[in-house]
């Protein structure tokens, strides 16, 4: 049984997912820069703008985590699962995530940040 309320757990999970999205976008940015696109600038601007947006969102998440006395850190990783330590107001909880689930959710977030956030508004 977890002592962490669902809204706080969602915030902690953003602390897991947003850095992964940033990592993917940074790798994509590098690939775009080294690829022979005929018109490279629009792709670069899209990824750079999205990267800046996600960085700002991560900044807000980290600020809120600190304000509420929470932290998240990776504890253990293997081929199937990644375990994170959630520190919530003095309590420590370990949560394991199935690696394909992490990847799929990061893909959903990437889709949202790249274009769905403009459509959903």
N, C-alpha and C positions, 0 to 999 in steps of 0.2 A: 504494500500500500504506500503510495507516495504522499508526502506531506506538502508537496508543491502544488499550488492551485494551477488550474489549466491555463489561465492567462499568463502567469509567470513562466510556466513551462514553455508556452509558445514563444515568449521573449527569449528564453534560454536557447531554444531550438534555432531561432533566428541567428543567434551567436554562433551556431554551428554551420548553418546553411549559407549565410551571406558571404563568409570568407571563401567558401567553395565556389560560389558564383563568381566572385572576383577573380579567383585563380583561373577559372575557365575562360573568362573574358580576357584576361591578360595573355593567356596562351593563344586565344583566337586573334587577338590584336597583333601578336608577333607573327602568326601565320599570314594574316592579311598583308602585313608590311613586307613580307618576303615572297608573296605570291605575285605572279605576273598579271594582275588585274589590268584591264584596259583603263578603267576609271576607278581607281582605288580610293579616292577621297571620300565618297559617300559612305562606303563601308567602314572606313576608319572613323569617320565622324559619328556614325551610329554606335559603334562599339565603344568609342571613347566617351560619348555622352552617357551611354548606359553604365559604363564603368564608374563614371563620376557620380551618377545617381545612386548606384549600389554602395559606393564608398560613403556617401552622405547618410544613407539609410543605416549602414553598419555603425557609423559614428553615433547616430541617435540611439541605436540599440545598446551600444556599449555604455553610453551616458546613462541610460535608464537602468541598465543592469547595476552599474555602480551606485546609482541613487538608491536602489532597492536592496543593496547589499547582496547581490548575486554574482556568481561567476560560473563559467563553464570552461572545461579544459578536456582535451582528449586524454584518455587514460590508457587504452590498449586497442590495438588494431590487429586483426588477422585477415585471412582471405574471405571470411564470411561476415564477420561482425566488427563493428567499431564501438567501443565502450567510452562513454563520456562521464566525467564527474561533474555533477551539478551541485554547486554550493548555494544554498538558499537560507539566508538569515541564520547561519551557524550550522545548519543541517547539511550533511553530505549524502548524496544519492548517486548511485551508479545506474546509468541507463544505456542499454545496448541497442544498437541500430543495425539492421540488416543492410549490408553495403549496397545491394541493388536498389533498396528503398531510398537510401541517401542519394544515389545517382539519379534515380527517377524524379525525386522531388526537386533536386537541383536543376534538372532539365525543365520541369514545370516552372520554376522560378525564373529561369533564364528566358523562357518563352514569354512570361508575364512582363519581365523588365524590358525586353527588347521591343515588344509591340502591343501586348494585350493591355498594358496599363494605359495606353492612349485610347484604346477602343472601349474599355470598361467605364471610363469616366463620362 
